[in-house]
Amino acid sequence: MDTTKGPASGPRNGTRASGDEIVRFDKVTKRFGDHVVLDQLDFSVKTGKHVTLIGPSGSGKTTILRLLMTLLKPEEGTITVDGDLLTHERKNGKLVKASERHVREVRKKIGMVFQHFNLFPNMKVLRNVTEAPIHVLGMSKDEAEQRGRELIEMVGLSQHLDKYPSQLSGGQQQRVAIARALAMRPQVLLLDEVTAALDPELVAGVLDVLRDIAHTADITMLVVTHEMSFARDISDAVLMFDQGKIVESGPPDKIFSEPEHDRTREFLSTVL
């Protein structure tokens, strides 16, 4: 993870992340009315790295993920994914708002698992996992189903292929949501407090699945969580956010054991 400041430059769509960066925020500001949620944010994530965002509620962590999914758009600044601008394009040397087609193409590189599972209630488990690869990626039904069965087995739900979401526990539904996100073959997986809506006894099973993915899959992960032991286990870097800014960043052992910033120490004292 790198927090170097300044815009990236290069040939593709007028910008390209330097080195092996896969996500880059350049001077990104997001407001809701008069409230500034992200304030001129600069940060980047390198390919294959697992970066966890921590901090108090309202500090801007989930906003970062929602910007990457284009559920929100920044008021200022640019976001780059694998060298491609996300919400902007360069045309005739000028930075302009990206077309919907451009946004859809770049967004295919990103998968997200939400707090609430957002499964299709009228579809059985296998179809929940295969629907998007067939209709968005153009994958054949046979290929999608083979891939879907492999992913459902990976999350430990092979015996539930023909069940509807309402027939599953919350933890099982979240594991289906993880398989569904991975079925799109994203380069970047976003995890937004994926255990927050679960009963405590179901949390461990979901975190175990995510640990396995983190340790075995070649995928970049950007994680928002209050599960600090999980963050310590899977992270290459941890970023502490407060009031829309990064106040401290570093490897997990340093952030959790020897934080330098008073705000980090104060926050960790409430969650550890």
C-alpha positions as CSV (number, residue, x, y, z in Angstrom):
1,M,0.0,0.0,0.0
2,D,1.2,3.4,-0.9
3,T,0.0,6.8,0.2
4,T,2.1,8.9,-2.2
5,K,0.3,12.1,-3.2
6,G,-0.1,13.6,-6.6
7,P,-2.0,12.5,-9.8
8,A,-1.0,9.4,-11.7
9,S,-0.2,9.8,-15.4
10,G,0.1,7.6,-18.4
11,P,-1.5,6.5,-21.7
12,R,-4.6,4.6,-20.9
13,N,-7.7,6.9,-20.7
14,G,-5.3,9.7,-19.9
15,T,-4.1,8.1,-16.7
16,R,-2.3,5.0,-15.4
17,A,-1.4,4.0,-11.9
18,S,2.3,3.8,-11.3
19,G,4.0,0.5,-10.5
20,D,1.5,-2.2,-9.7
21,E,-1.2,-0.1,-8.2
22,I,-4.7,-1.3,-8.9
23,V,-6.7,1.3,-7.0
24,R,-5.8,5.0,-6.7
25,F,-7.7,7.9,-5.2
26,D,-6.3,11.3,-6.2
27,K,-7.6,14.3,-4.2
28,V,-11.0,12.8,-3.8
29,T,-13.6,14.8,-2.0
30,K,-17.1,13.6,-1.1
31,R,-19.8,15.7,0.5
32,F,-23.3,15.2,1.7
33,G,-24.7,18.7,1.8
34,D,-22.4,20.7,3.9
35,H,-20.8,17.7,5.6
36,V,-17.4,16.7,4.1
37,V,-17.1,12.9,4.4
38,L,-13.8,12.6,2.4
39,D,-11.5,15.5,2.3
40,Q,-9.0,15.6,-0.6
41,L,-8.2,11.9,0.0
42,D,-5.1,10.5,-1.6
43,F,-4.3,6.8,-1.3
44,S,-3.5,3.7,-3.4
45,V,-3.6,-0.1,-3.1
46,K,-1.1,-2.4,-4.8
47,T,-2.2,-5.5,-6.8
48,G,-2.8,-8.5,-4.6
49,K,-2.6,-6.6,-1.3
50,H,-5.2,-6.8,1.5
51,V,-5.8,-3.3,3.0
52,T,-8.2,-2.8,5.9
53,L,-9.8,0.5,6.7
54,I,-10.6,1.1,10.4
55,G,-12.0,4.1,12.3
56,P,-15.1,5.4,14.0
57,S,-18.5,5.3,12.4
58,G,-18.9,8.2,10.0
59,S,-15.2,8.5,9.3
60,G,-15.6,7.8,5.5
61,K,-14.6,4.1,5.3
62,T,-17.7,2.8,3.7
63,T,-17.9,5.8,1.5
64,I,-14.7,4.8,-0.2
65,L,-16.2,1.4,-1.1
66,R,-19.4,2.9,-2.3
67,L,-17.4,5.3,-4.5
68,L,-15.5,2.4,-6.0
69,M,-18.8,0.6,-6.8
70,T,-20.1,3.9,-8.3
71,L,-23.0,3.9,-5.9
72,L,-21.7,7.4,-5.1
73,K,-19.8,9.9,-7.1
74,P,-17.1,12.2,-5.9
75,E,-17.5,16.0,-6.0
76,E,-13.8,16.4,-6.7
77,G,-10.8,14.3,-7.7
78,T,-10.4,11.1,-9.6
79,I,-10.5,7.4,-8.9
80,T,-8.4,4.9,-11.0
81,V,-8.9,1.2,-11.2
82,D,-6.2,-0.9,-12.9
83,G,-5.1,2.1,-14.9
84,D,-8.5,3.2,-16.0
85,L,-10.4,6.2,-14.7
86,L,-13.6,5.1,-13.1
87,T,-16.0,8.0,-13.2
88,H,-14.2,10.2,-15.8
89,E,-12.7,9.8,-19.3
90,R,-10.3,11.9,-21.3
91,K,-11.6,13.2,-24.5
92,N,-9.8,15.6,-26.8
93,G,-7.3,16.2,-23.9
94,K,-10.0,17.1,-21.4
95,L,-11.3,15.3,-18.4
96,V,-15.0,14.7,-18.8
97,K,-17.7,12.7,-17.0
98,A,-17.5,9.0,-18.1
99,S,-20.2,7.4,-20.1
100,E,-22.3,4.7,-18.5
101,R,-20.7,2.1,-20.8
102,H,-17.2,3.1,-19.7
103,V,-18.3,3.0,-16.0
104,R,-19.8,-0.5,-16.4
105,E,-16.6,-1.8,-18.1
106,V,-14.3,-0.5,-15.4
107,R,-16.7,-1.6,-12.6
108,K,-16.5,-5.2,-13.8
109,K,-13.1,-5.3,-12.2
110,I,-14.6,-4.8,-8.8
111,G,-16.8,-7.1,-6.6
112,M,-18.4,-6.2,-3.3
113,V,-19.9,-8.0,-0.4
114,F,-22.3,-5.8,1.6
115,Q,-23.4,-5.9,5.2
116,H,-26.8,-7.1,4.1
117,F,-26.7,-10.0,1.7
118,N,-28.8,-8.6,-1.1
119,L,-29.5,-12.1,-2.6
120,F,-32.3,-12.5,-5.1
121,P,-35.0,-14.0,-2.9
122,N,-36.8,-15.7,-5.9
123,M,-33.6,-17.5,-7.0
124,K,-32.0,-20.6,-5.6
125,V,-28.4,-20.5,-4.4
126,L,-26.8,-21.7,-7.6
127,R,-28.7,-19.3,-9.7
128,N,-27.9,-16.4,-7.4
129,V,-24.2,-17.1,-8.1
130,T,-24.5,-17.7,-11.8
131,E,-27.0,-15.0,-12.9
132,A,-24.5,-12.1,-13.2
133,P,-21.7,-14.1,-14.9
134,I,-24.2,-15.2,-17.6
135,H,-25.9,-11.9,-18.2
136,V,-23.0,-9.4,-17.5
137,L,-19.9,-11.4,-18.5
138,G,-21.6,-13.3,-21.2
139,M,-20.5,-16.6,-19.7
140,S,-22.2,-19.8,-21.0
141,K,-24.7,-21.4,-18.6
142,D,-22.5,-24.6,-18.4
143,E,-19.4,-22.6,-17.6
144,A,-21.1,-20.4,-15.1
145,E,-22.7,-23.4,-13.3
146,Q,-19.4,-25.2,-13.1
147,R,-17.7,-22.2,-11.7
148,G,-20.7,-21.5,-9.4
149,R,-20.6,-25.1,-8.0
150,E,-16.9,-24.7,-7.3
151,L,-17.3,-21.5,-5.4
152,I,-20.3,-22.7,-3.5
153,E,-18.2,-25.7,-2.4
154,M,-15.4,-23.4,-1.4
155,V,-17.7,-21.5,1.0
156,G,-19.0,-24.8,2.4
157,L,-22.5,-24.8,1.0
158,S,-22.6,-27.6,-1.6
159,Q,-25.5,-29.3,0.1
160,H,-27.6,-26.1,-0.2
161,L,-27.4,-25.5,-4.0
162,D,-31.2,-25.9,-4.5
163,K,-32.3,-23.8,-1.5
164,Y,-33.8,-20.3,-1.6
165,P,-32.1,-17.6,0.6
166,S,-35.0,-17.7,3.0
167,Q,-34.1,-21.3,3.8
168,L,-30.6,-20.4,4.9
169,S,-29.2,-18.8,8.0
170,G,-27.7,-15.3,7.9
171,G,-24.2,-16.7,7.9
172,Q,-25.0,-19.1,5.0
173,Q,-26.6,-16.2,3.0
174,Q,-23.5,-14.1,3.5
175,R,-21.3,-17.0,2.3
176,V,-23.5,-17.2,-0.8
177,A,-23.0,-13.5,-1.3
178,I,-19.2,-14.0,-1.1
179,A,-19.4,-16.8,-3.7
180,R,-21.6,-14.5,-5.9
181,A,-19.0,-11.7,-5.8
182,L,-16.2,-14.0,-6.7
183,A,-18.1,-15.5,-9.6
184,M,-17.6,-12.3,-11.4
185,R,-13.8,-12.8,-11.3
186,P,-13.1,-9.4,-9.9
187,Q,-9.6,-8.1,-9.6
188,V,-10.6,-6.2,-6.4
189,L,-12.9,-7.5,-3.7
190,L,-14.6,-5.0,-1.4
191,L,-15.8,-6.2,2.0
192,D,-18.1,-3.8,3.9
193,E,-18.7,-4.9,7.5
194,V,-19.8,-8.3,6.2
195,T,-20.4,-9.7,9.6
196,A,-22.2,-6.7,11.1
197,A,-25.7,-8.0,10.4
198,L,-25.0,-11.5,11.7
199,D,-25.8,-13.1,15.0
200,P,-22.5,-13.5,17.0
201,E,-22.4,-17.3,16.7
202,L,-22.5,-17.0,12.9
203,V,-19.6,-14.6,12.6
204,A,-16.7,-17.0,12.9
205,G,-17.8,-19.2,10.0
206,V,-18.0,-16.2,7.6
207,L,-14.6,-14.9,8.8
208,D,-13.0,-18.3,8.3
209,V,-14.2,-18.4,4.7
210,L,-12.7,-14.9,4.1
211,R,-9.4,-15.9,5.8
212,D,-9.2,-18.8,3.4
213,I,-9.8,-16.5,0.4
214,A,-7.3,-14.0,1.7
215,H,-4.6,-16.6,2.2
216,T,-5.1,-18.7,-1.0
217,A,-6.7,-16.4,-3.7
218,D,-4.7,-14.0,-5.9
219,I,-7.1,-11.1,-5.3
220,T,-6.8,-7.6,-4.0
221,M,-9.0,-6.9,-1.0
222,L,-10.2,-3.6,0.5
223,V,-11.9,-4.3,3.8
224,V,-14.0,-2.3,6.2
225,T,-14.4,-4.1,9.5
226,H,-14.7,-3.8,13.3
227,E,-13.3,-7.3,13.7
228,M,-9.8,-6.3,14.7
229,S,-8.4,-9.9,15.1
230,F,-9.6,-10.6,11.5
231,A,-8.0,-7.4,10.3
232,R,-4.7,-8.3,12.0
233,D,-4.8,-11.8,10.4
234,I,-5.4,-10.9,6.8
235,S,-4.1,-7.4,6.2
236,D,-0.9,-6.3,4.5
237,A,-1.7,-2.7,5.6
238,V,-4.2,-1.0,7.9
239,L,-5.4,2.6,7.5
240,M,-6.9,4.5,10.4
241,F,-9.5,7.0,9.3
242,D,-11.0,10.0,11.2
243,Q,-13.1,12.8,9.8
244,G,-12.5,11.8,6.2
245,K,-8.7,11.7,6.4
246,I,-6.1,9.0,6.9
247,V,-4.5,9.8,10.3
248,E,-2.2,6.8,10.4
249,S,-1.2,3.8,8.2
250,G,1.1,0.9,8.4
251,P,1.4,-2.9,8.8
252,P,-1.1,-4.5,11.2
253,D,1.4,-5.4,13.9
254,K,2.5,-1.8,14.1
255,I,-1.0,-0.2,14.0
256,F,-2.5,-2.6,16.6
257,S,0.5,-2.9,18.9
258,E,2.4,0.4,18.6
259,P,0.1,3.1,17.1
260,E,1.7,6.5,16.9
261,H,-1.3,8.7,16.6
262,D,-3.4,9.6,19.7
263,R,-6.7,9.2,17.7
264,T,-5.6,5.7,16.7
265,R,-4.8,4.7,20.3
266,E,-8.1,6.2,21.5
267,F,-10.1,4.3,18.8
268,L,-8.4,1.0,19.4
269,S,-8.9,1.3,23.2
270,T,-12.7,1.1,22.5
271,V,-12.6,-1.9,20.1
272,L,-9.8,-4.2,21.3
